[in-house]
Amino acid sequence: MKKIIFITLLFIQLSQAQQFVLDTDKSFITYSGSHPLHDWEGTSNDVKGIFIFQDEIPSRIAISTSVNSFNSKNSSRDAHSLEILDAINFPKVTFYSDQISLKENSVSYSGKLSLSGVSIDFRTESEIIFDKGVVVLKGNFKVNPSDFGIKLPSFMLVKMKDELSLMYNLNFKMN
């Protein structure tokens, strides 16, 4: 009898959850970096993720992209980035949150951002748009590579700025 009650409760809980899967054709993450002599940016169009709503309230989000999917239109820079980020051992950048709050047209997340084998507590906010079974998240934030133990690369004996700006547009469709 306990088993039947547990299965029934689990089914009710799952039936109330809505899963939205990231549409990789319409989503991207762009980072930009800076050095006193030049600025650059790279974009990944190979983003994966899921956004789960419980009773129409955002409850969990997980985003992942391959480090080697970022294209700065400079193959030497991209190859050097893979070395610096130790992409062979840590090929993904990930974000996970189950602490989400929705306020009108924005959503705030507290979770874990992982890069190069290091996870940090991370908090950010997005614009959120609901449109016919699609959820769009747009936003930007800054991170310091040194927070992940990344040794900053230098050019002409000057290190890059210890700040990366990230901008994203994530389109989720109902699963």
N, C-alpha and C positions, 0 to 999 in steps of 0.2 A: 504494500500500500504506500509506504514512504517513497518508494521508487517512482510510482505513478504520479504522486504529488510533485516530486522534484522535476520530473520530465515535463509535466504540465506547466509548472512555474517557469522553467527554462524556456519552453516554447512561447509562453506569453511575453517574457522579457525580450526574446529575439524578435518576435513579431512586432514589437513596438520600436525596435531599432531600425533606423534607415541608414543604409550605406551609400556613400557617394564616392565613386572612384575617379581618380584624376584622369582627365582627357589629355593625353600626352601630345596630341596634335595642336592643342590650343594653349598649352602651358609652357612657361619658361622661368628660369632664374638667371639673373645677370649680376655679376660682381664687377666692381671697379676698384682699381688700386692706383696708388700714386707714388711717384718718385720725383724729387726736385727737377729732374730733366724731362720727364714725360709721365703721362697718365695712360691708362689702358683699361679695357674691360673685356670680359669673356662671358659668353652665354651658353647655358645648357638648355636644350630642348628635350632632353631625355630624363624628365622628372616623373617619378612614380609616387603615388600616395593614395590615402584613403581618409575620408572624413566621416565620422559616425555621429549620428544624431540619435538621442534617446528622448522620446516624447517630443519631438520637434525642437529639441534644445541641443546645441553642439556638445558632445561629451568627450570625443577623442579624435586626434588627428595624428597621422604619421606621414612624413614626407621623406623621400630618399632620392638622391641622384648620384651618378658615378662621377668621381673626380675627373676622370679622363674625358667626360662628355663636354666639359667647358671648352669653348673655342674662342680664343682671343684674336684670331686671324694672324697669329705669329707662331708658327710651329716650334721655333726654338724656345720661346717663352713658355708655351704650353708644356713642352717636354721638361723644361727646367722646373716648372711648377709641380709636375708629377713626382720628380725627385724630392723636392723640398717637402711635399706633403706625404711622402712615403706611400704613394698610391698602390704600390704592389702589396704591401701589408694591410693597408687601410683604404680600400678602393671606393668607399662611399662617404657621402656627407648625409647625415640624417637629423631629423627633428621629430620628437615625439612629445605630445602633451595630452594629459587627461584632466588638466585644470584650465577650463575654458569658460569665459564669461562673455555673453552677448549683450551688447548695448546698442539698440537701434541699428545703425548702419556700420557698426564696428564690432570686432571680436578681439578679445585679449587672450593670450596664451601664456602659461608658465609651464616649462618643460625642460627637456634635455636636448642640447645641440651637440652633435658629435662630429669631430673632424680629426683626422690623423691619430686615431686611437684615444683621443681625449674627449670626455663628455663634460660639458659645463651646464650649470643651471642657466636657463635663458628665458627671458620674458620679452614678448613683442606684441604688436597690435596690427590688425589688418582692417581694411575696408572690406565689408562683406555685401555681396549683391545676390539676391535670390531671384531667379528668372526661369520659370517653366521647367522645373526638375533639374535645374543647373544651379550650382553654388559657385560664385566667383570670389576669390580672395585676392586682393591687391594690396601691396605694401612695400615697405623698405625698412632696413635696419642696418646697423653698423656692428662689426665685430673686430676684435683685435687678434691677429694671428698669434701673438705672444701668449694669449690666454689659453691656447691649445698646445703650448710648448714648441711652436714653430719658430725656427731660426729665420729671421728676416733676411732675404737675399739683398745683396748690394750690387750697385753698378757704379763704376768709377769711384770705388771706396766709400760710397754713400749708400746707407741702407734705405730700403723703401719705407714709406710711412707705415706705422703699425696700426693701420685701420683699413678695413675693406668695407665698402658700401655694397649692400645687396638690395636688389629690387626684384620683385616677383609678381607674376600674374598666374594664378592657379585656378583652373577651371575644372570643377568636379561635376560629374553627371551621375544621376541616380543609377544604382546598380540593380 
